[in-house]
Amino acid sequence: MLRLRKFIPVVLTITMTGCSAVNFGVEGLFSAPKLTKQQSEIHEALIQSVGSDITLKYPQNGDNRSAYVIDNIDNEPGEEALVFYEYNGAGKKEGLWVNILDKNEEDEWVSVSEISGAGSEISKVIISPMGNTNENNVIVVYQNIASAEKSLEIYRYVNGEFKNVGSDNCSILETVDINDDGANELVIIQKKAADKNKNERYEASLLKMENNQIVKKESVNMCQNVTSYVNSKVGLLEDNSQAIYIDCLTNENQLQTEIVLCENGKLKNPVESENEKFMPFWSRPSGYYSMDIDRDNKIEIPSVKPMLGYENAVEKDLEYMTSWCVYDKELGFSVKFSGYYSVSDGYVMIYPNRWNDQVTVKKDTQSGDMVFYKYNGDINGEMTELMRIAVVSNSDMAEYSYDGYQLISLKGQLDYMVKLSDDSDEPLVLTIDEVQNSFYIVE
């Protein structure tokens, strides 16, 4: 049966009773579900204070993706709320604003304070203590659309007063107990001052809160060939200490990954210190980000090479074999597993050992399926089909099941389905259990 991939447009409608005058920023459309009862109460208190002609702003990264960040900010009983927004229309207050709301003695939400933000967009919001104290800090990374640099602002809410206690510039920020001292530190990446030859580069720095002051404790250089930082993840190393994995774009428009860790009380970047050794191995196209593929809290770094049969292919036709590598302080880098990574469809298919140097992939241009073949030396010749993976809408699952496909995973409105060869004499054909144990959705 000839099957054509179906693409279904998604139409999103947001309706909020009593909030029709409030707009949502584009970045929040897919993270703006119907408000909970608590959020609705906070929203009503907000518009009583600032009016309804505002646009809510959504953090673009991190765990807090809502315009309503609700947490225990002052370490007293009960939660507070932060709301991010901008005013609409001429003559209004300009820029991005932050409002903190708390409950009064009547258990009603009220606006306590409104302060101006330091940018036009919100990159990340973190609620975390710093240093040897349990007092929470509100850490906000702002970004101006016209600038690659971000602004870091640290706020405290104490005795009913919400105030700025520190600020800096940064490209990347993570909150992590990187030196394993039981207290969180801020690790930021920022541009260093140019040297005498006017060369610029970035450095990672450890910030701590001491006596209500932000103190830079130490720094480590980042690789000199980097033009921008695009992604960061915190994960465990083999000794269960924490490290930050930073994906960055090079001056050759390739992705590479650097690692910031702490050893013997000092920040280290093993990739920068052995740059010439690792850079040819780590350089890869855009989209191949570091991530925790198998959910073991350890970050895997992708390294790519042409899949079997694609050694002489032009770039637009390339399919890659991706090796996912891990770092150990004692052993260095090693390959954890290898397989096919579909950047566009968001899944990883890990190759079982018997597939190594035996199996390649090729897209079925009619159906859109990715087909796995026993490689015979010619990617355009006759090859034995082992299986095919289709990514389809939920509504099409029954039709695909009727055609011999089996469901292996799902995410949102998409079903991931596999059709296995029925050639029982071919040892490279997998069982459905093998496929399910080797298949991962990229989060």
HELIX and SHEET records of a PDB file:
HELIX    1   1 VAL A   26  SER A   31  5                                   6    
HELIX    2   2 LYS A   37  VAL A   50  1                                  14    
HELIX    3   3 PRO A  270  SER A  273  1                                   4    
HELIX    4   4 ASN A  275  TRP A  282  1                                   8    
HELIX    5   5 GLU A  315  ASP A  317  5                                   3    
HELIX    6   6 ASN A  353  TRP A  355  5                                   3    
HELIX    7   7 ASN A  394  ASP A  396  5                                   3    
HELIX    8   8 MET A  397  TYR A  402  1                                   6    
HELIX    9   9 ILE A  432  SER A  438  1                                   7    
SHEET    1   A 4 ASN A  23  PHE A  24  0                                        
SHEET    2   A 4 ILE A  54  LEU A  56  1                                        
SHEET    3   A 4 GLU A  80  TYR A  87 -1                                        
SHEET    4   A 4 TYR A  68  ASP A  71 -1                                        
SHEET    1   B 5 ASN A  23  PHE A  24  0                                        
SHEET    2   B 5 ILE A  54  LEU A  56  1                                        
SHEET    3   B 5 GLU A  80  TYR A  87 -1                                        
SHEET    4   B 5 LEU A  96  LYS A 103 -1                                        
SHEET    5   B 5 TRP A 109  SER A 116 -1                                        
SHEET    1   C 4 GLU A 121  PRO A 129  0                                        
SHEET    2   C 4 ASN A 136  GLN A 143 -1                                        
SHEET    3   C 4 LYS A 150  VAL A 158 -1                                        
SHEET    4   C 4 GLU A 161  CYS A 170 -1                                        
SHEET    1   D 4 ILE A 172  VAL A 176  0                                        
SHEET    2   D 4 GLU A 185  LYS A 191 -1                                        
SHEET    3   D 4 TYR A 202  GLU A 210 -1                                        
SHEET    4   D 4 GLN A 213  ASN A 221 -1                                        
SHEET    1   E 4 VAL A 226  LEU A 236  0                                        
SHEET    2   E 4 GLN A 242  THR A 250 -1                                        
SHEET    3   E 4 LEU A 255  GLU A 263 -1                                        
SHEET    4   E 4 LYS A 266  LYS A 268 -1                                        
SHEET    1   F 5 ILE A 301  PRO A 306  0                                        
SHEET    2   F 5 TYR A 320  ASP A 328 -1                                        
SHEET    3   F 5 GLY A 332  SER A 342 -1                                        
SHEET    4   F 5 TYR A 347  ILE A 350 -1                                        
SHEET    5   F 5 PHE A 439  ILE A 441 -1                                        
SHEET    1   G 5 VAL A 359  LYS A 363  0                                        
SHEET    2   G 5 MET A 370  LYS A 374 -1                                        
SHEET    3   G 5 THR A 384  SER A 393 -1                                        
SHEET    4   G 5 LEU A 414  LEU A 420 -1                                        
SHEET    5   G 5 GLN A 406  LYS A 411 -1                                        
END                                                                             
